[in-house]
Amino acid sequence: MIEVRNISKWFGARQVLRDVSFEVEKGEILGFLGPNGAGKTTSLRILTGYFPPDKGTVKIGGYNITQNPLAVKQKLGYFPEHNPLYPEMTVDGYLRFVARIKGVRGKEETKRVNTVVAECGLENVRHRLIKRLSKGYKQRVGLAQALVNDPEVLLLDEPTIGLDPKQIYEIRQLIKALAGQKTVILSTHILPEVSMVCTKVVIIKDGQVVAKDNPENLTAQKGYVEILARAPKEEFTAYLKNIPEVKEVEAKMEDNFIRAYIHFDPQYEIRPKLTQGIVQSGWELLELRPRRKSLEEVFVQLVTKEAS
């Protein structure tokens, strides 16, 4: 659905994007992460056709953004970082205004406005002036305007910035409900939000992509596994430490079970050997899984690594 190939962008002598590439499949929600000034907003503006890349290509729904800008824009809904609202208009009036700008008219205009008002939970404030709304409701209106033309692709730039925890949760639930229906790129600083909502993650630093994968793969630590078993602690720990590929073992009792964290040489796949040895020893294996970092730890590690 979205194909970004080697895009670069300069502002004067300053290069802000360097060969950025990624893909988003239909129905996926991609988390687009990076520190301030990394190039996230510039990337989203290129995807909207606001300005072209100086190098590289962007295709959305099979259309090249520079060669077929109108065809691409018909597929897009965009929620910019600074929510473009008209405070003297009512919610209903504003959404109808945006719908008409996007070519949605007549009965379809009323139908689409009714739909996004319901989807974004705006029924109770529909006829209220936008300037009278709370920050959370204003963000809902911003999301509704991005959805009013029923786009295939939704670009969201910091949709939860400045919100309190309850408002963040409400917007997050609205975004989660779009999974499978829309293809979404979500630019945000709130990393737990990405873990809860996104099916894929791209991390950008100084205009370059430093990681792209699903959250599960990004947070899995290479060379680390976690085991939960029913076994004698001393005997079980000794068994693990005697495996040649194992570098370190940390074990502790949890009720009648033992939980062990194992660091091993990542060039070897030791899980089959572990499973076989535990079963042959007559112990009960309950869990064997990769040990994970938080997405925050992965993000900081990647950004620090690239910075150094």
Summary of the structure (lengths in Angstrom):
residues: 308
radius of gyration: 24.2
end to end distance: 34.8
largest distance: 76.0
contacts: 963
relative contact order: 0.13
helix: 37%
strand: 33%
